Amino acid sequence: MSTIINRDSLLELLSTRLQLLEIEKGDVDTEQSLFEQGILDSLSFLEFAVEIEGKYDIELDFSELEPTEFNSIEKLSKIIENAN
C-alpha cells in the first residue's frame, strides 16, 4: 500500500472530526503534528489509533516511540507501511 493511499485513508478516518472542527481535508498539513494543528488531543488520538488498527488490521505499539515519531499523517503512514 502506498504512502499516498495511506495519507488519504488516514484523512478519511479523520473526516468526522475535521467536519466538527470545520477543517477541510486539503487544509491539513500531513507533515505537521495533528496536535499542533488542533485536530487531535490525547483522547481523540487514542480513538484514532483504534480506528487505524481496525482499518489496517495491525497492532500499533507506540511504547518504544517518542510522541514526535507518530504525531503527523506522514509519520503514521510510515508506521502503517512498516507494520504491513
ABEGO torsion letter per residue (X at the ends): XBAAAAAAAAAAAAAAAAAAAGBBAAABBAABBAAAAGABBAAAAAAAAAAAAAAAGBBBBAAABBAAAAABAAAAAAAAAAAX
